Amino acid sequence: MEHELRAEYADGSSPDDIDPAVKTWHVVREGDGLTGMCGHELDPGAAVRSVDLWGTGKVPICHSCGALYLRESP
């Protein structure tokens, strides 16, 4: 199963901002589009990153999404 990271923005920030403030990154399953594995609905314009960043410490990952992703990853 393929996954990607999608941004959740801090209060008062949006993907339309010049430098949007990302609160956390959610893991999204391929085909689930805008719903994080934790059930959080995400903005259609939210930034997307490779799931390869999970576990690197370079981006803050939703704890619930991270735990669920770990169970689905080889």
PDB file of N, CA, C, O and CB in Angstrom:
ATOM      1  N   MET A   1       0.850  -1.183   0.000  1.00  0.00           N
ATOM      2  CA  MET A   1       0.000   0.000   0.000  1.00  0.00           C
ATOM      3  C   MET A   1       0.888   1.235   0.000  1.00  0.00           C
ATOM      4  O   MET A   1       1.882   1.295   0.724  1.00  0.00           O
ATOM      5  CB  MET A   1      -0.963   0.004   1.224  1.00  0.00           C
ATOM      6  N   GLU A   2       0.532   2.205  -0.801  1.00  0.00           N
ATOM      7  CA  GLU A   2       1.299   3.448  -0.888  1.00  0.00           C
ATOM      8  C   GLU A   2       0.754   4.475   0.097  1.00  0.00           C
ATOM      9  O   GLU A   2      -0.439   4.497   0.401  1.00  0.00           O
ATOM     10  CB  GLU A   2       1.263   4.012  -2.324  1.00  0.00           C
ATOM     11  N   HIS A   3       1.649   5.321   0.587  1.00  0.00           N
ATOM     12  CA  HIS A   3       1.300   6.370   1.537  1.00  0.00           C
ATOM     13  C   HIS A   3       2.010   7.656   1.143  1.00  0.00           C
ATOM     14  O   HIS A   3       2.983   7.635   0.390  1.00  0.00           O
ATOM     15  CB  HIS A   3       1.670   5.958   2.984  1.00  0.00           C
ATOM     16  N   GLU A   4       1.511   8.781   1.662  1.00  0.00           N
ATOM     17  CA  GLU A   4       2.169  10.077   1.515  1.00  0.00           C
ATOM     18  C   GLU A   4       1.907  10.887   2.774  1.00  0.00           C
ATOM     19  O   GLU A   4       1.032  10.545   3.570  1.00  0.00           O
ATOM     20  CB  GLU A   4       1.663  10.834   0.243  1.00  0.00           C
ATOM     21  N   LEU A   5       2.659  11.951   2.950  1.00  0.00           N
ATOM     22  CA  LEU A   5       2.437  12.877   4.062  1.00  0.00           C
ATOM     23  C   LEU A   5       1.687  14.086   3.531  1.00  0.00           C
ATOM     24  O   LEU A   5       1.958  14.566   2.431  1.00  0.00           O
ATOM     25  CB  LEU A   5       3.784  13.303   4.732  1.00  0.00           C
ATOM     26  N   ARG A   6       0.740  14.574   4.325  1.00  0.00           N
ATOM     27  CA  ARG A   6      -0.020  15.777   3.956  1.00  0.00           C
ATOM     28  C   ARG A   6      -0.062  16.696   5.167  1.00  0.00           C
ATOM     29  O   ARG A   6      -0.266  16.246   6.294  1.00  0.00           O
ATOM     30  CB  ARG A   6      -1.476  15.417   3.469  1.00  0.00           C
ATOM     31  N   ALA A   7       0.132  17.985   4.925  1.00  0.00           N
ATOM     32  CA  ALA A   7       0.263  18.977   5.994  1.00  0.00           C
ATOM     33  C   ALA A   7      -1.073  19.344   6.635  1.00  0.00           C
ATOM     34  O   ALA A   7      -2.106  19.447   5.975  1.00  0.00           O
ATOM     35  CB  ALA A   7       0.917  20.222   5.454  1.00  0.00           C
ATOM     36  N   GLU A   8      -1.003  19.538   7.959  1.00  0.00           N
ATOM     37  CA  GLU A   8      -2.071  20.203   8.715  1.00  0.00           C
ATOM     38  C   GLU A   8      -1.461  21.517   9.172  1.00  0.00           C
ATOM     39  O   GLU A   8      -0.385  21.525   9.771  1.00  0.00           O
ATOM     40  CB  GLU A   8      -2.606  19.316   9.952  1.00  0.00           C
ATOM     41  N   TYR A   9      -2.124  22.613   8.903  1.00  0.00           N
ATOM     42  CA  TYR A   9      -1.571  23.930   9.194  1.00  0.00           C
ATOM     43  C   TYR A   9      -1.946  24.430  10.579  1.00  0.00           C
ATOM     44  O   TYR A   9      -3.003  24.096  11.114  1.00  0.00           O
ATOM     45  CB  TYR A   9      -2.032  24.917   8.160  1.00  0.00           C
ATOM     46  N   ALA A  10      -1.067  25.231  11.143  1.00  0.00           N
ATOM     47  CA  ALA A  10      -1.308  25.855  12.439  1.00  0.00           C
ATOM     48  C   ALA A  10      -2.499  26.800  12.330  1.00  0.00           C
ATOM     49  O   ALA A  10      -2.816  27.282  11.242  1.00  0.00           O
ATOM     50  CB  ALA A  10      -0.047  26.614  12.934  1.00  0.00           C
ATOM     51  N   ASP A  11      -3.160  27.065  13.459  1.00  0.00           N
ATOM     52  CA  ASP A  11      -4.285  27.999  13.472  1.00  0.00           C
ATOM     53  C   ASP A  11      -3.868  29.326  12.858  1.00  0.00           C
ATOM     54  O   ASP A  11      -2.813  29.870  13.183  1.00  0.00           O
ATOM     55  CB  ASP A  11      -4.806  28.211  14.908  1.00  0.00           C
ATOM     56  N   GLY A  12      -4.700  29.835  11.974  1.00  0.00           N
ATOM     57  CA  GLY A  12      -4.435  31.122  11.335  1.00  0.00           C
ATOM     58  C   GLY A  12      -3.544  31.019  10.109  1.00  0.00           C
ATOM     59  O   GLY A  12      -3.255  32.034   9.476  1.00  0.00           O
ATOM     60  N   SER A  13      -3.108  29.828   9.762  1.00  0.00           N
ATOM     61  CA  SER A  13      -2.252  29.625   8.596  1.00  0.00           C
ATOM     62  C   SER A  13      -2.991  28.749   7.594  1.00  0.00           C
ATOM     63  O   SER A  13      -3.841  27.942   7.970  1.00  0.00           O
ATOM     64  CB  SER A  13      -0.889  28.981   9.001  1.00  0.00           C
ATOM     65  N   SER A  14      -2.665  28.912   6.326  1.00  0.00           N
ATOM     66  CA  SER A  14      -3.312  28.105   5.291  1.00  0.00           C
ATOM     67  C   SER A  14      -2.323  27.855   4.160  1.00  0.00           C
ATOM     68  O   SER A  14      -1.287  28.518   4.090  1.00  0.00           O
ATOM     69  CB  SER A  14      -4.596  28.804   4.755  1.00  0.00           C
ATOM     70  N   PRO A  15      -2.625  26.912   3.278  1.00  0.00           N
ATOM     71  CA  PRO A  15      -1.717  26.637   2.169  1.00  0.00           C
ATOM     72  C   PRO A  15      -1.573  27.813   1.206  1.00  0.00           C
ATOM     73  O   PRO A  15      -0.660  27.831   0.380  1.00  0.00           O
ATOM     74  CB  PRO A  15      -2.194  25.428   1.415  1.00  0.00           C
ATOM     75  N   ASP A  16      -2.469  28.793   1.309  1.00  0.00           N
ATOM     76  CA  ASP A  16      -2.407  29.969   0.438  1.00  0.00           C
ATOM     77  C   ASP A  16      -1.426  31.023   0.936  1.00  0.00           C
ATOM     78  O   ASP A  16      -1.109  31.961   0.203  1.00  0.00           O
ATOM     79  CB  ASP A  16      -3.779  30.583   0.308  1.00  0.00           C
ATOM     80  N   ASP A  17      -0.938  30.888   2.173  1.00  0.00           N
ATOM     81  CA  ASP A  17       0.027  31.840   2.727  1.00  0.00           C
ATOM     82  C   ASP A  17       1.363  31.723   1.995  1.00  0.00           C
ATOM     83  O   ASP A  17       1.688  30.670   1.447  1.00  0.00           O
ATOM     84  CB  ASP A  17       0.221  31.601   4.245  1.00  0.00           C
ATOM     85  N   ILE A  18       2.124  32.799   1.990  1.00  0.00           N
ATOM     86  CA  ILE A  18       3.444  32.776   1.360  1.00  0.00           C
ATOM     87  C   ILE A  18       4.361  31.771   2.051  1.00  0.00           C
ATOM     88  O   ILE A  18       5.082  31.024   1.389  1.00  0.00           O
ATOM     89  CB  ILE A  18       4.077  34.174   1.389  1.00  0.00           C
ATOM     90  N   ASP A  19       4.330  31.755   3.374  1.00  0.00           N
ATOM     91  CA  ASP A  19       5.146  30.813   4.148  1.00  0.00           C
ATOM     92  C   ASP A  19       4.248  30.180   5.217  1.00  0.00           C
ATOM     93  O   ASP A  19       4.305  30.570   6.384  1.00  0.00           O
ATOM     94  CB  ASP A  19       6.395  31.534   4.804  1.00  0.00           C
ATOM     95  N   PRO A  20       3.414  29.196   4.820  1.00  0.00           N
ATOM     96  CA  PRO A  20       2.454  28.630   5.766  1.00  0.00           C
ATOM     97  C   PRO A  20       3.133  27.870   6.900  1.00  0.00           C
ATOM     98  O   PRO A  20       4.149  27.206   6.696  1.00  0.00           O
ATOM     99  CB  PRO A  20       1.496  27.711   5.041  1.00  0.00           C
ATOM    100  N   ALA A  21       2.558  27.976   8.095  1.00  0.00           N
ATOM    101  CA  ALA A  21       3.083  27.284   9.272  1.00  0.00           C
ATOM    102  C   ALA A  21       2.418  25.916   9.385  1.00  0.00           C
ATOM    103  O   ALA A  21       1.210  25.815   9.597  1.00  0.00           O
ATOM    104  CB  ALA A  21       2.847  28.121  10.567  1.00  0.00           C
ATOM    105  N   VAL A  22       3.223  24.867   9.239  1.00  0.00           N
ATOM    106  CA  VAL A  22       2.708  23.506   9.353  1.00  0.00           C
ATOM    107  C   VAL A  22       2.706  23.102  10.823  1.00  0.00           C
ATOM    108  O   VAL A  22       3.727  23.198  11.505  1.00  0.00           O
ATOM    109  CB  VAL A  22       3.557  22.510   8.503  1.00  0.00           C
ATOM    110  N   LYS A  23       1.558  22.654  11.301  1.00  0.00           N
ATOM    111  CA  LYS A  23       1.423  22.187  12.680  1.00  0.00           C
ATOM    112  C   LYS A  23       1.964  20.758  12.791  1.00  0.00           C
ATOM    113  O   LYS A  23       2.763  20.450  13.676  1.00  0.00           O
ATOM    114  CB  LYS A  23      -0.064  22.250  13.144  1.00  0.00           C
ATOM    115  N   THR A  24       1.517  19.904  11.886  1.00  0.00           N
ATOM    116  CA  THR A  24       1.964  18.509  11.870  1.00  0.00           C
ATOM    117  C   THR A  24       1.710  17.922  10.488  1.00  0.00           C
ATOM    118  O   THR A  24       0.976  18.488   9.678  1.00  0.00           O
ATOM    119  CB  THR A  24       1.237  17.674  12.967  1.00  0.00           C
ATOM    120  N   TRP A  25       2.321  16.794  10.242  1.00  0.00           N
ATOM    121  CA  TRP A  25       2.133  16.069   8.985  1.00  0.00           C
ATOM    122  C   TRP A  25       1.375  14.779   9.277  1.00  0.00           C
ATOM    123  O   TRP A  25       1.696  14.054  10.219  1.00  0.00           O
ATOM    124  CB  TRP A  25       3.505  15.766   8.292  1.00  0.00           C
ATOM    125  N   HIS A  26       0.374  14.508   8.465  1.00  0.00           N
ATOM    126  CA  HIS A  26      -0.435  13.301   8.615  1.00  0.00           C
ATOM    127  C   HIS A  26      -0.066  12.315   7.513  1.00  0.00           C
ATOM    128  O   HIS A  26       0.273  12.711   6.398  1.00  0.00           O
ATOM    129  CB  HIS A  26      -1.955  13.636   8.571  1.00  0.00           C
ATOM    130  N   VAL A  27      -0.135  11.031   7.838  1.00  0.00           N
ATOM    131  CA  VAL A  27       0.081   9.991   6.841  1.00  0.00           C
ATOM    132  C   VAL A  27      -1.270   9.699   6.196  1.00  0.00           C
ATOM    133  O   VAL A  27      -2.263   9.462   6.884  1.00  0.00           O
ATOM    134  CB  VAL A  27       0.713   8.693   7.480  1.00  0.00           C
ATOM    135  N   VAL A  28      -1.292   9.720   4.862  1.00  0.00           N
ATOM    136  CA  VAL A  28      -2.508   9.482   4.091  1.00  0.00           C
ATOM    137  C   VAL A  28      -2.288   8.252   3.225  1.00  0.00           C
ATOM    138  O   VAL A  28      -1.273   8.143   2.537  1.00  0.00           O
ATOM    139  CB  VAL A  28      -2.885  10.725   3.220  1.00  0.00           C
ATOM    140  N   ARG A  29      -3.232   7.336   3.257  1.00  0.00           N
ATOM    141  CA  ARG A  29      -3.165   6.152   2.393  1.00  0.00           C
ATOM    142  C   ARG A  29      -3.530   6.542   0.968  1.00  0.00           C
ATOM    143  O   ARG A  29      -4.383   7.402   0.745  1.00  0.00           O
ATOM    144  CB  ARG A  29      -4.110   5.029   2.909  1.00  0.00           C
ATOM    145  N   GLU A  30      -2.876   5.901   0.010  1.00  0.00           N
ATOM    146  CA  GLU A  30      -3.220   6.106  -1.397  1.00  0.00           C
ATOM    147  C   GLU A  30      -4.705   5.814  -1.579  1.00  0.00           C
ATOM    148  O   GLU A  30      -5.199   4.779  -1.130  1.00  0.00           O
ATOM    149  CB  GLU A  30      -2.352   5.200  -2.335  1.00  0.00           C
ATOM    150  N   GLY A  31      -5.400   6.710  -2.225  1.00  0.00           N
ATOM    151  CA  GLY A  31      -6.830   6.538  -2.455  1.00  0.00           C
ATOM    152  C   GLY A  31      -7.709   7.191  -1.393  1.00  0.00           C
ATOM    153  O   GLY A  31      -8.903   7.392  -1.615  1.00  0.00           O
ATOM    154  N   ASP A  32      -7.121   7.527  -0.230  1.00  0.00           N
ATOM    155  CA  ASP A  32      -7.903   8.186   0.826  1.00  0.00           C
ATOM    156  C   ASP A  32      -7.851   9.698   0.694  1.00  0.00           C
ATOM    157  O   ASP A  32      -8.543  10.409   1.424  1.00  0.00           O
ATOM    158  CB  ASP A  32      -7.394   7.771   2.208  1.00  0.00           C
ATOM    159  N   GLY A  33      -7.044  10.194  -0.221  1.00  0.00           N
ATOM    160  CA  GLY A  33      -6.994  11.600  -0.557  1.00  0.00           C
ATOM    161  C   GLY A  33      -6.747  12.575   0.561  1.00  0.00           C
ATOM    162  O   GLY A  33      -5.596  12.907   0.847  1.00  0.00           O
ATOM    163  N   LEU A  34      -7.794  13.044   1.201  1.00  0.00           N
ATOM    164  CA  LEU A  34      -7.685  14.130   2.172  1.00  0.00           C
ATOM    165  C   LEU A  34      -7.930  13.701   3.606  1.00  0.00           C
ATOM    166  O   LEU A  34      -8.155  14.547   4.472  1.00  0.00           O
ATOM    167  CB  LEU A  34      -8.641  15.208   1.821  1.00  0.00           C
ATOM    168  N   THR A  35      -7.891  12.413   3.872  1.00  0.00           N
ATOM    169  CA  THR A  35      -8.134  11.923   5.221  1.00  0.00           C
ATOM    170  C   THR A  35      -6.883  11.239   5.755  1.00  0.00           C
ATOM    171  O   THR A  35      -6.416  10.246   5.197  1.00  0.00           O
ATOM    172  CB  THR A  35      -9.333  10.955   5.245  1.00  0.00           C
ATOM    173  N   GLY A  36      -6.343  11.789   6.850  1.00  0.00           N
ATOM    174  CA  GLY A  36      -5.194  11.169   7.488  1.00  0.00           C
ATOM    175  C   GLY A  36      -5.587   9.821   8.061  1.00  0.00           C
ATOM    176  O   GLY A  36      -6.768   9.555   8.284  1.00  0.00           O
ATOM    177  N   MET A  37      -4.608   8.975   8.299  1.00  0.00           N
ATOM    178  CA  MET A  37      -4.887   7.656   8.861  1.00  0.00           C
ATOM    179  C   MET A  37      -5.571   7.767  10.219  1.00  0.00           C
ATOM    180  O   MET A  37      -6.273   6.846  10.639  1.00  0.00           O
ATOM    181  CB  MET A  37      -3.594   6.850   8.990  1.00  0.00           C
ATOM    182  N   CYS A  38      -5.370   8.891  10.909  1.00  0.00           N
ATOM    183  CA  CYS A  38      -6.004   9.130  12.210  1.00  0.00           C
ATOM    184  C   CYS A  38      -7.453   9.586  12.069  1.00  0.00           C
ATOM    185  O   CYS A  38      -8.170   9.685  13.065  1.00  0.00           O
ATOM    186  CB  CYS A  38      -5.216  10.169  12.992  1.00  0.00           C
ATOM    187  N   GLY A  39      -7.887   9.863  10.845  1.00  0.00           N
ATOM    188  CA  GLY A  39      -9.250  10.320  10.596  1.00  0.00           C
ATOM    189  C   GLY A  39      -9.375  11.819  10.403  1.00  0.00           C
ATOM    190  O   GLY A  39     -10.455  12.312  10.076  1.00  0.00           O
ATOM    191  N   HIS A  40      -8.281  12.557  10.602  1.00  0.00           N
ATOM    192  CA  HIS A  40      -8.313  14.018  10.456  1.00  0.00           C
ATOM    193  C   HIS A  40      -8.490  14.390   8.981  1.00  0.00           C
ATOM    194  O   HIS A  40      -7.766  13.893   8.117  1.00  0.00           O
ATOM    195  CB  HIS A  40      -7.012  14.659  11.027  1.00  0.00           C
ATOM    196  N   GLU A  41      -9.464  15.272   8.700  1.00  0.00           N
ATOM    197  CA  GLU A  41      -9.698  15.755   7.342  1.00  0.00           C
ATOM    198  C   GLU A  41      -8.728  16.899   7.048  1.00  0.00           C
ATOM    199  O   GLU A  41      -8.561  17.803   7.867  1.00  0.00           O
ATOM    200  CB  GLU A  41     -11.178  16.218   7.160  1.00  0.00           C
ATOM    201  N   LEU A  42      -8.096  16.858   5.885  1.00  0.00           N
ATOM    202  CA  LEU A  42      -7.061  17.830   5.528  1.00  0.00           C
ATOM    203  C   LEU A  42      -7.502  18.726   4.381  1.00  0.00           C
ATOM    204  O   LEU A  42      -8.370  18.364   3.586  1.00  0.00           O
ATOM    205  CB  LEU A  42      -5.771  17.115   5.157  1.00  0.00           C
ATOM    206  N   ASP A  43      -6.892  19.890   4.311  1.00  0.00           N
ATOM    207  CA  ASP A  43      -7.182  20.889   3.280  1.00  0.00           C
ATOM    208  C   ASP A  43      -6.794  20.334   1.903  1.00  0.00           C
ATOM    209  O   ASP A  43      -5.719  19.754   1.756  1.00  0.00           O
ATOM    210  CB  ASP A  43      -6.421  22.222   3.572  1.00  0.00           C
ATOM    211  N   PRO A  44      -7.653  20.505   0.899  1.00  0.00           N
ATOM    212  CA  PRO A  44      -7.335  20.012  -0.447  1.00  0.00           C
ATOM    213  C   PRO A  44      -6.051  20.620  -1.023  1.00  0.00           C
ATOM    214  O   PRO A  44      -5.398  20.005  -1.865  1.00  0.00           O
ATOM    215  CB  PRO A  44      -8.490  20.303  -1.382  1.00  0.00           C
ATOM    216  N   GLY A  45      -5.694  21.813  -0.576  1.00  0.00           N
ATOM    217  CA  GLY A  45      -4.494  22.464  -1.074  1.00  0.00           C
ATOM    218  C   GLY A  45      -3.260  22.216  -0.221  1.00  0.00           C
ATOM    219  O   GLY A  45      -2.209  22.811  -0.460  1.00  0.00           O
ATOM    220  N   ALA A  46      -3.380  21.342   0.770  1.00  0.00           N
ATOM    221  CA  ALA A  46      -2.274  21.085   1.697  1.00  0.00           C
ATOM    222  C   ALA A  46      -1.060  20.521   0.969  1.00  0.00           C
ATOM    223  O   ALA A  46      -1.182  19.767   0.003  1.00  0.00           O
ATOM    224  CB  ALA A  46      -2.716  20.120   2.798  1.00  0.00           C
ATOM    225  N   ALA A  47       0.099  20.905   1.455  1.00  0.00           N
ATOM    226  CA  ALA A  47       1.358  20.413   0.892  1.00  0.00           C
ATOM    227  C   ALA A  47       1.453  18.901   1.082  1.00  0.00           C
ATOM    228  O   ALA A  47       0.923  18.338   2.040  1.00  0.00           O
ATOM    229  CB  ALA A  47       2.574  21.121   1.552  1.00  0.00           C
ATOM    230  N   VAL A  48       2.140  18.270   0.145  1.00  0.00           N
ATOM    231  CA  VAL A  48       2.342  16.823   0.172  1.00  0.00           C
ATOM    232  C   VAL A  48       3.840  16.555   0.166  1.00  0.00           C
ATOM    233  O   VAL A  48       4.597  17.215  -0.546  1.00  0.00           O
ATOM    234  CB  VAL A  48       1.638  16.122  -1.041  1.00  0.00           C
ATOM    235  N   ARG A  49       4.258  15.583   0.963  1.00  0.00           N
ATOM    236  CA  ARG A  49       5.665  15.174   1.025  1.00  0.00           C
ATOM    237  C   ARG A  49       5.740  13.652   0.948  1.00  0.00           C
ATOM    238  O   ARG A  49       4.742  12.960   1.149  1.00  0.00           O
ATOM    239  CB  ARG A  49       6.350  15.699   2.331  1.00  0.00           C
ATOM    240  N   SER A  50       6.901  13.153   0.663  1.00  0.00           N
ATOM    241  CA  SER A  50       7.137  11.721   0.610  1.00  0.00           C
ATOM    242  C   SER A  50       7.055  11.122   2.006  1.00  0.00           C
ATOM    243  O   SER A  50       7.504  11.732   2.977  1.00  0.00           O
ATOM    244  CB  SER A  50       8.498  11.419  -0.024  1.00  0.00           C
ATOM    245  N   VAL A  51       6.490   9.942   2.104  1.00  0.00           N
ATOM    246  CA  VAL A  51       6.413   9.244   3.382  1.00  0.00           C
ATOM    247  C   VAL A  51       7.816   8.825   3.846  1.00  0.00           C
ATOM    248  O   VAL A  51       7.983   8.402   4.990  1.00  0.00           O
ATOM    249  CB  VAL A  51       5.489   8.008   3.267  1.00  0.00           C
ATOM    250  N   ASP A  52       8.807   8.936   2.984  1.00  0.00           N
ATOM    251  CA  ASP A  52      10.189   8.625   3.371  1.00  0.00           C
ATOM    252  C   ASP A  52      10.687   9.535   4.494  1.00  0.00           C
ATOM    253  O   ASP A  52      11.670   9.211   5.160  1.00  0.00           O
ATOM    254  CB  ASP A  52      11.113   8.748   2.159  1.00  0.00           C
ATOM    255  N   LEU A  53      10.017  10.673   4.713  1.00  0.00           N
ATOM    256  CA  LEU A  53      10.400  11.571   5.800  1.00  0.00           C
ATOM    257  C   LEU A  53       9.950  11.047   7.165  1.00  0.00           C
ATOM    258  O   LEU A  53      10.433  11.512   8.197  1.00  0.00           O
ATOM    259  CB  LEU A  53       9.814  12.953   5.561  1.00  0.00           C
ATOM    260  N   TRP A  54       9.015  10.070   7.173  1.00  0.00           N
ATOM    261  CA  TRP A  54       8.541   9.494   8.432  1.00  0.00           C
ATOM    262  C   TRP A  54       9.723   8.855   9.155  1.00  0.00           C
ATOM    263  O   TRP A  54      10.485   8.093   8.559  1.00  0.00           O
ATOM    264  CB  TRP A  54       7.405   8.445   8.184  1.00  0.00           C
ATOM    265  N   GLY A  55       9.867   9.163  10.410  1.00  0.00           N
ATOM    266  CA  GLY A  55      10.917   8.563  11.221  1.00  0.00           C
ATOM    267  C   GLY A  55      12.272   9.234  11.136  1.00  0.00           C
ATOM    268  O   GLY A  55      13.211   8.806  11.808  1.00  0.00           O
ATOM    269  N   THR A  56      12.400  10.281  10.324  1.00  0.00           N
ATOM    270  CA  THR A  56      13.691  10.960  10.195  1.00  0.00           C
ATOM    271  C   THR A  56      13.874  12.056  11.225  1.00  0.00           C
ATOM    272  O   THR A  56      15.001  12.473  11.494  1.00  0.00           O
ATOM    273  CB  THR A  56      13.836  11.542   8.812  1.00  0.00           C
ATOM    274  N   GLY A  57      12.766  12.533  11.811  1.00  0.00           N
ATOM    275  CA  GLY A  57      12.833  13.640  12.748  1.00  0.00           C
ATOM    276  C   GLY A  57      12.882  14.999  12.064  1.00  0.00           C
ATOM    277  O   GLY A  57      12.973  16.026  12.735  1.00  0.00           O
ATOM    278  N   LYS A  58      12.822  15.016  10.739  1.00  0.00           N
ATOM    279  CA  LYS A  58      12.893  16.280   9.988  1.00  0.00           C
ATOM    280  C   LYS A  58      11.562  17.024   9.939  1.00  0.00           C
ATOM    281  O   LYS A  58      11.536  18.239   9.743  1.00  0.00           O
ATOM    282  CB  LYS A  58      13.363  16.010   8.576  1.00  0.00           C
ATOM    283  N   VAL A  59      10.455  16.298  10.116  1.00  0.00           N
ATOM    284  CA  VAL A  59       9.126  16.918  10.121  1.00  0.00           C
ATOM    285  C   VAL A  59       8.316  16.322  11.271  1.00  0.00           C
ATOM    286  O   VAL A  59       8.466  15.142  11.588  1.00  0.00           O
ATOM    287  CB  VAL A  59       8.391  16.703   8.747  1.00  0.00           C
ATOM    288  N   PRO A  60       7.453  17.136  11.901  1.00  0.00           N
ATOM    289  CA  PRO A  60       6.612  16.603  12.979  1.00  0.00           C
ATOM    290  C   PRO A  60       5.474  15.757  12.395  1.00  0.00           C
ATOM    291  O   PRO A  60       4.692  16.238  11.575  1.00  0.00           O
ATOM    292  CB  PRO A  60       6.037  17.758  13.846  1.00  0.00           C
ATOM    293  N   ILE A  61       5.392  14.508  12.821  1.00  0.00           N
ATOM    294  CA  ILE A  61       4.382  13.581  12.312  1.00  0.00           C
ATOM    295  C   ILE A  61       3.306  13.365  13.376  1.00  0.00           C
ATOM    296  O   ILE A  61       3.612  13.236  14.561  1.00  0.00           O
ATOM    297  CB  ILE A  61       5.029  12.226  11.902  1.00  0.00           C
ATOM    298  N   CYS A  62       2.065  13.327  12.950  1.00  0.00           N
ATOM    299  CA  CYS A  62       0.940  13.004  13.838  1.00  0.00           C
ATOM    300  C   CYS A  62       1.234  11.661  14.514  1.00  0.00           C
ATOM    301  O   CYS A  62       1.515  10.670  13.841  1.00  0.00           O
ATOM    302  CB  CYS A  62      -0.427  12.951  13.041  1.00  0.00           C
ATOM    303  N   HIS A  63       1.168  11.639  15.831  1.00  0.00           N
ATOM    304  CA  HIS A  63       1.481  10.428  16.581  1.00  0.00           C
ATOM    305  C   HIS A  63       0.580   9.258  16.176  1.00  0.00           C
ATOM    306  O   HIS A  63       1.061   8.143  15.975  1.00  0.00           O
ATOM    307  CB  HIS A  63       1.349  10.691  18.075  1.00  0.00           C
ATOM    308  N   SER A  64      -0.705   9.510  16.060  1.00  0.00           N
ATOM    309  CA  SER A  64      -1.650   8.439  15.704  1.00  0.00           C
ATOM    310  C   SER A  64      -1.388   7.914  14.302  1.00  0.00           C
ATOM    311  O   SER A  64      -1.363   6.703  14.084  1.00  0.00           O
ATOM    312  CB  SER A  64      -3.096   8.940  15.808  1.00  0.00           C
ATOM    313  N   CYS A  65      -1.192   8.819  13.350  1.00  0.00           N
ATOM    314  CA  CYS A  65      -0.891   8.392  11.976  1.00  0.00           C
ATOM    315  C   CYS A  65       0.405   7.584  11.948  1.00  0.00           C
ATOM    316  O   CYS A  65       0.491   6.554  11.279  1.00  0.00           O
ATOM    317  CB  CYS A  65      -0.781   9.618  11.030  1.00  0.00           C
ATOM    318  N   GLY A  66       1.407   8.060  12.679  1.00  0.00           N
ATOM    319  CA  GLY A  66       2.695   7.376  12.709  1.00  0.00           C
ATOM    320  C   GLY A  66       2.585   5.959  13.236  1.00  0.00           C
ATOM    321  O   GLY A  66       3.195   5.038  12.693  1.00  0.00           O
ATOM    322  N   ALA A  67       1.799   5.782  14.303  1.00  0.00           N
ATOM    323  CA  ALA A  67       1.618   4.451  14.878  1.00  0.00           C
ATOM    324  C   ALA A  67       0.896   3.530  13.915  1.00  0.00           C
ATOM    325  O   ALA A  67       1.267   2.364  13.777  1.00  0.00           O
ATOM    326  CB  ALA A  67       0.850   4.537  16.188  1.00  0.00           C
ATOM    327  N   LEU A  68      -0.121   4.031  13.254  1.00  0.00           N
ATOM    328  CA  LEU A  68      -0.862   3.210  12.286  1.00  0.00           C
ATOM    329  C   LEU A  68      -0.004   2.891  11.078  1.00  0.00           C
ATOM    330  O   LEU A  68      -0.041   1.773  10.565  1.00  0.00           O
ATOM    331  CB  LEU A  68      -2.144   3.922  11.842  1.00  0.00           C
ATOM    332  N   TYR A  69       0.767   3.864  10.620  1.00  0.00           N
ATOM    333  CA  TYR A  69       1.651   3.636   9.468  1.00  0.00           C
ATOM    334  C   TYR A  69       2.675   2.558   9.796  1.00  0.00           C
ATOM    335  O   TYR A  69       2.949   1.691   8.967  1.00  0.00           O
ATOM    336  CB  TYR A  69       2.365   4.944   9.056  1.00  0.00           C
ATOM    337  N   LEU A  70       3.233   2.605  10.980  1.00  0.00           N
ATOM    338  CA  LEU A  70       4.223   1.619  11.399  1.00  0.00           C
ATOM    339  C   LEU A  70       3.660   0.201  11.311  1.00  0.00           C
ATOM    340  O   LEU A  70       4.381  -0.730  10.951  1.00  0.00           O
ATOM    341  CB  LEU A  70       4.693   1.912  12.825  1.00  0.00           C
ATOM    342  N   ARG A  71       2.396   0.035  11.632  1.00  0.00           N
ATOM    343  CA  ARG A  71       1.766  -1.291  11.578  1.00  0.00           C
ATOM    344  C   ARG A  71       1.539  -1.762  10.147  1.00  0.00           C
ATOM    345  O   ARG A  71       1.402  -2.963   9.912  1.00  0.00           O
ATOM    346  CB  ARG A  71       0.440  -1.272  12.324  1.00  0.00           C
ATOM    347  N   GLU A  72       1.496  -0.837   9.181  1.00  0.00           N
ATOM    348  CA  GLU A  72       1.264  -1.203   7.782  1.00  0.00           C
ATOM    349  C   GLU A  72       2.550  -1.295   6.974  1.00  0.00           C
ATOM    350  O   GLU A  72       2.533  -1.765   5.837  1.00  0.00           O
ATOM    351  CB  GLU A  72       0.340  -0.204   7.139  1.00  0.00           C
ATOM    352  N   SER A  73       3.651  -0.856   7.542  1.00  0.00           N
ATOM    353  CA  SER A  73       4.919  -0.799   6.813  1.00  0.00           C
ATOM    354  C   SER A  73       5.719  -2.073   6.996  1.00  0.00           C
ATOM    355  O   SER A  73       5.709  -2.682   8.066  1.00  0.00           O
ATOM    356  CB  SER A  73       5.742   0.397   7.267  1.00  0.00           C
ATOM    357  N   PRO A  74       6.406  -2.466   5.946  1.00  0.00           N
ATOM    358  CA  PRO A  74       7.283  -3.642   6.085  1.00  0.00           C
ATOM    359  C   PRO A  74       8.512  -3.305   6.912  1.00  0.00           C
ATOM    360  O   PRO A  74       9.362  -4.168   7.135  1.00  0.00           O
ATOM    361  CB  PRO A  74       7.711  -4.170   4.701  1.00  0.00           C
TER     362      PRO A  74
END
